[in-house]
Amino acid sequence: MKNSDGHQLEELVAFVEQSLVPKGITVALNRTEYNAAGTAIAEFDIEVTGKVGSGEIRWLIECRDRPSEGAAPSSWIEQLVGRRDRFGFNKVTAVSATGFSPGAREYASEAGIELREVKSIASNEFAWLALEYMTQRERLHNLQNASLTFARDQPAEIAAELAVILKANNGNVPFLIDKAGESVSPVTVFMHSTSQIDGMWDDVIPDGLSKQVDFLVAYREDDRFHIVTSHGDAPVTSIRFTGQISIVDRAVPPKTIKYEAVPSRSTISEIATFPLKLGDMAAALEIHRIEGAEGMQVILRSFPE
């Protein structure tokens, strides 16, 4: 469950709870609490609020995903009790991806803190999951050369500096500035360009040989990249790309996890996650089977690298 910033578990739990709460109840992720002076004094992983009958509910769900530290300790439960008392929550739930220590379980029971776990299980325990794997078709790009053309009337000092910049940077360096002001690399432009040319991929056979490509992209005056120099910007009028493209099919088995109550072990949700790569972005296709919700729910979630 762990990712670099720990938010993956929080997002998963928030999604499940949002699927189950009635209309009018709000599920907020990573909400910051401020004091009267406007200073941030706390951040809540998941806060569920709203009107129930004639009363109000304010429910805090805190998540912990620290595999290197083992089971959640009793000290974490003590912190949650303090949060409940200080901020006036009428319910607090602790969700751990690594289980709870005996001391944490005992104190949670005494203090009225609800415990839940998210844990990996064998995929054959999901009788409803018909997919043994998902096939992801991925387009691969190998840029061998990018030849940039500039306006012929460039001042000599800009031309001289361009020669230094181009020699010092390779195709993976984002030294091209697009019309939105974003920095991009020649490799990124090459990848995008291959998807814009009709028929480029039609004769590329999945898991077959790479296709050699050589093409020129000319840019309109209002849609040009430019390179920043100390003497001014140098617009790129065209780029000639040489490289290879190919397609591979990758079998992606699911990671199957269960979100359940402790100590009853009653299932709240079963989730099959297929980790994917979408270009430079890490993502996952999730299939949720949530107890009490109608049908399966499928979402595509992206994660920062």
C-alpha positions as CSV (number, residue, x, y, z in Angstrom):
1,M,0.0,0.0,0.0
2,K,2.9,2.3,0.6
3,N,3.9,5.1,-1.8
4,S,6.4,7.9,-1.4
5,D,4.2,10.3,0.5
6,G,1.8,7.9,2.3
7,H,-1.3,9.4,0.7
8,Q,-2.3,6.3,-1.2
9,L,-3.8,4.6,1.8
10,E,-5.7,7.7,2.8
11,E,-7.1,8.1,-0.7
12,L,-8.3,4.5,-0.8
13,V,-10.0,4.7,2.5
14,A,-11.6,8.1,1.7
15,F,-13.0,6.6,-1.6
16,V,-14.6,3.7,0.2
17,E,-16.1,5.9,2.9
18,Q,-17.4,8.4,0.3
19,S,-19.1,5.5,-1.4
20,L,-20.9,4.5,1.7
21,V,-22.0,7.7,3.4
22,P,-25.6,9.0,2.8
23,K,-26.3,12.2,0.9
24,G,-25.4,15.3,2.8
25,I,-22.4,13.8,4.6
26,T,-19.0,15.2,3.5
27,V,-15.8,13.3,3.4
28,A,-12.8,15.6,3.4
29,L,-9.2,14.4,2.7
30,N,-6.2,16.1,4.3
31,R,-8.1,19.0,5.8
32,T,-6.1,21.6,7.8
33,E,-7.3,23.0,11.1
34,Y,-6.5,26.6,12.0
35,N,-6.7,28.5,15.2
36,A,-8.3,31.9,15.7
37,A,-5.1,33.6,14.6
38,G,-5.1,31.8,11.3
39,T,-2.2,29.5,12.2
40,A,-2.3,25.8,11.1
41,I,-2.5,23.6,14.2
42,A,-3.4,20.2,12.8
43,E,-4.0,18.2,9.6
44,F,-6.6,15.5,9.6
45,D,-6.2,12.5,7.2
46,I,-9.9,12.0,6.6
47,E,-12.8,14.0,8.2
48,V,-16.4,12.9,7.9
49,T,-18.9,15.6,8.8
50,G,-22.6,16.2,8.4
51,K,-26.1,16.2,10.0
52,V,-27.5,12.8,11.2
53,G,-31.1,13.1,12.4
54,S,-31.2,16.1,14.7
55,G,-27.5,15.9,15.6
56,E,-24.1,16.5,13.9
57,I,-21.4,13.9,13.3
58,R,-17.7,14.7,13.3
59,W,-15.7,11.6,12.6
60,L,-11.9,11.5,12.3
61,I,-10.2,8.7,10.3
62,E,-6.4,8.6,10.6
63,C,-4.3,6.3,8.5
64,R,-0.9,4.7,9.1
65,D,1.3,3.0,6.5
66,R,4.8,2.5,7.8
67,P,6.1,-1.0,6.9
68,S,9.5,-0.4,8.3
69,E,8.1,0.4,11.8
70,G,5.9,-2.7,12.0
71,A,2.5,-2.9,13.8
72,A,0.9,0.4,14.9
73,P,1.9,1.0,18.6
74,S,-0.3,2.1,21.5
75,S,1.4,5.5,21.5
76,W,-0.4,6.2,18.2
77,I,-3.8,5.4,19.8
78,E,-2.9,7.7,22.7
79,Q,-2.3,10.5,20.1
80,L,-5.7,9.9,18.6
81,V,-7.4,10.0,21.9
82,G,-5.8,13.4,22.4
83,R,-7.0,14.6,19.0
84,R,-10.5,13.4,19.8
85,D,-10.6,15.3,23.1
86,R,-8.9,18.5,21.8
87,F,-10.9,18.9,18.5
88,G,-14.3,17.6,19.6
89,F,-14.6,14.5,17.4
90,N,-17.5,12.2,18.4
91,K,-15.9,9.2,16.6
92,V,-12.3,8.3,15.8
93,T,-11.1,5.4,13.6
94,A,-7.5,4.2,13.2
95,V,-6.6,2.5,9.9
96,S,-3.3,0.6,9.7
97,A,-1.7,-1.2,6.8
98,T,0.6,-3.1,9.2
99,G,-1.8,-4.2,11.9
100,F,-1.8,-3.2,15.5
101,S,0.3,-4.2,18.5
102,P,-1.4,-6.0,21.4
103,G,-1.0,-2.9,23.5
104,A,-2.6,-0.7,20.8
105,R,-5.6,-3.1,20.5
106,E,-6.1,-3.2,24.3
107,Y,-5.9,0.6,24.7
108,A,-8.1,1.3,21.7
109,S,-10.8,-1.0,23.2
110,E,-10.6,0.9,26.6
111,A,-10.6,4.4,25.0
112,G,-13.3,3.8,22.4
113,I,-11.1,4.1,19.3
114,E,-12.3,2.0,16.4
115,L,-9.6,-0.1,14.6
116,R,-9.5,-1.1,11.0
117,E,-6.8,-2.7,8.8
118,V,-5.9,-2.8,5.1
119,K,-4.0,-5.9,4.3
120,S,-2.9,-7.9,1.3
121,I,-4.6,-11.3,0.7
122,A,-4.3,-14.0,-2.0
123,S,-6.3,-13.2,-5.2
124,N,-8.0,-16.6,-5.1
125,E,-9.8,-15.4,-2.0
126,F,-11.7,-13.0,-4.2
127,A,-14.3,-15.3,-5.8
128,W,-15.8,-12.4,-7.6
129,L,-12.6,-11.4,-9.4
130,A,-12.6,-13.0,-12.9
131,L,-9.4,-11.4,-14.1
132,E,-6.1,-13.2,-13.5
133,Y,-4.3,-10.4,-15.1
134,M,-4.8,-7.3,-17.2
135,T,-2.9,-6.7,-20.4
136,Q,-1.3,-3.2,-20.6
137,R,-0.2,-2.2,-24.1
138,E,2.7,0.2,-23.9
139,R,4.2,2.3,-26.6
140,L,8.0,2.6,-26.3
141,H,10.1,5.4,-27.8
142,N,13.8,5.6,-28.5
143,L,14.9,9.0,-29.7
144,Q,18.3,8.8,-31.5
145,N,18.6,12.4,-32.8
146,A,16.6,15.6,-32.7
147,S,17.8,18.3,-35.2
148,L,16.4,21.8,-34.3
149,T,16.0,24.5,-36.9
150,F,15.8,28.2,-35.9
151,A,15.0,31.4,-37.8
152,R,17.7,32.4,-40.2
153,D,17.9,35.9,-39.0
154,Q,19.0,35.0,-35.4
155,P,21.6,37.5,-34.1
156,A,25.1,36.1,-33.9
157,E,25.3,36.2,-30.2
158,I,22.1,34.2,-29.8
159,A,23.3,31.7,-32.4
160,A,26.6,31.3,-30.6
161,E,24.9,30.7,-27.2
162,L,22.4,28.2,-28.8
163,A,25.4,26.1,-30.0
164,V,26.7,25.9,-26.5
165,I,23.2,25.0,-25.0
166,L,22.6,22.3,-27.6
167,K,26.0,20.8,-27.1
168,A,25.6,20.7,-23.3
169,N,22.1,19.1,-23.1
170,N,20.8,15.8,-24.3
171,G,17.3,14.7,-25.4
172,N,16.2,14.0,-21.8
173,V,16.8,17.6,-20.6
174,P,13.8,19.9,-20.6
175,F,15.4,22.9,-22.2
176,L,12.6,23.6,-24.7
177,I,9.9,26.1,-23.6
178,D,6.4,25.6,-25.0
179,K,3.8,28.2,-25.6
180,A,2.4,27.8,-22.1
181,G,5.8,28.5,-20.6
182,E,6.4,24.9,-19.5
183,S,9.8,23.3,-19.9
184,V,9.8,20.1,-22.0
185,S,12.5,17.7,-23.3
186,P,13.1,16.7,-26.9
187,V,12.2,13.1,-25.9
188,T,8.8,14.3,-24.6
189,V,8.2,16.2,-27.8
190,F,9.2,13.2,-29.9
191,M,6.8,11.0,-27.9
192,H,3.9,13.4,-28.4
193,S,4.7,14.0,-32.1
194,T,4.5,10.2,-32.9
195,S,1.0,10.1,-31.5
196,Q,-0.1,13.0,-33.6
197,I,1.0,11.7,-37.0
198,D,-1.7,9.6,-38.8
199,G,-0.6,6.0,-39.5
200,M,2.6,6.2,-37.5
201,W,1.8,3.2,-35.4
202,D,-0.4,1.2,-37.8
203,D,2.3,-1.2,-38.9
204,V,4.0,-1.6,-35.5
205,I,3.4,-5.2,-34.3
206,P,3.1,-5.7,-30.5
207,D,6.1,-7.5,-29.1
208,G,7.6,-7.4,-32.6
209,L,10.6,-5.5,-34.1
210,S,11.1,-1.8,-33.5
211,K,10.1,0.5,-36.3
212,Q,12.7,3.1,-37.5
213,V,11.2,6.5,-38.0
214,D,12.6,9.7,-39.5
215,F,10.2,12.7,-39.8
216,L,10.1,16.5,-39.7
217,V,7.7,18.6,-37.6
218,A,7.3,22.2,-38.7
219,Y,5.7,24.6,-36.2
220,R,3.4,27.5,-36.8
221,E,4.5,30.9,-35.6
222,D,1.9,30.8,-32.8
223,D,2.8,27.2,-31.7
224,R,6.6,27.2,-31.5
225,F,8.9,26.0,-28.8
226,H,11.7,28.4,-27.9
227,I,15.1,28.2,-26.1
228,V,16.0,30.9,-23.6
229,T,19.4,32.6,-24.0
230,S,20.9,35.5,-22.2
231,H,20.4,37.6,-25.3
232,G,16.8,36.7,-25.9
233,D,14.5,33.8,-26.9
234,A,15.2,31.7,-29.9
235,P,12.1,30.2,-31.5
236,V,12.3,26.7,-32.9
237,T,10.8,26.6,-36.4
238,S,11.1,22.8,-36.9
239,I,12.5,19.7,-35.5
240,R,13.7,16.6,-37.4
241,F,13.4,13.5,-35.3
242,T,15.2,10.2,-35.9
243,G,14.5,7.2,-33.7
244,Q,12.7,4.0,-33.1
245,I,9.2,3.1,-31.8
246,S,7.8,-0.2,-30.6
247,I,4.9,-1.7,-28.8
248,V,5.0,-4.2,-25.9
249,D,2.2,-6.1,-24.2
250,R,2.7,-6.5,-20.5
251,A,0.6,-8.9,-18.3
252,V,-0.3,-7.1,-15.0
253,P,-1.5,-9.3,-12.2
254,P,-3.7,-7.7,-9.5
255,K,-2.6,-6.8,-6.0
256,T,-5.6,-7.8,-3.9
257,I,-6.3,-6.2,-0.5
258,K,-9.0,-6.2,2.1
259,Y,-10.2,-3.3,4.2
260,E,-11.8,-4.7,7.3
261,A,-12.9,-4.0,10.9
262,V,-10.8,-5.1,13.9
263,P,-11.2,-7.3,15.8
264,S,-14.4,-8.7,14.2
265,R,-12.7,-9.1,10.8
266,S,-15.9,-8.1,9.0
267,T,-15.2,-7.0,5.5
268,I,-15.8,-3.4,4.5
269,S,-14.3,-3.5,1.1
270,E,-12.2,-5.8,-1.2
271,I,-10.0,-4.1,-3.7
272,A,-8.1,-5.5,-6.7
273,T,-5.4,-3.0,-7.9
274,F,-3.7,-3.3,-11.2
275,P,-0.5,-1.1,-11.1
276,L,0.0,0.6,-14.5
277,K,2.4,3.0,-16.1
278,L,0.9,5.8,-18.2
279,G,3.9,7.5,-19.9
280,D,6.0,8.9,-17.1
281,M,3.1,8.6,-14.6
282,A,2.5,5.8,-12.1
283,A,-1.2,4.8,-11.9
284,A,-3.5,2.0,-10.8
285,L,-6.8,0.7,-12.0
286,E,-8.8,-0.2,-9.0
287,I,-11.8,-2.5,-8.8
288,H,-13.7,-2.0,-5.5
289,R,-16.3,-4.4,-4.1
290,I,-17.7,-2.5,-1.2
291,E,-20.1,-4.1,1.3
292,G,-23.3,-2.2,1.3
293,A,-22.7,-0.3,-2.0
294,E,-24.4,-1.2,-5.3
295,G,-22.3,-3.1,-7.9
296,M,-18.6,-2.9,-8.5
297,Q,-16.8,0.5,-8.6
298,V,-13.9,1.0,-11.0
299,I,-11.5,4.0,-10.8
300,L,-8.2,5.0,-12.4
301,R,-5.9,6.6,-9.8
302,S,-2.6,8.3,-10.6
303,F,0.3,8.7,-8.1
304,P,3.3,11.0,-8.0
305,E,6.6,9.2,-8.7
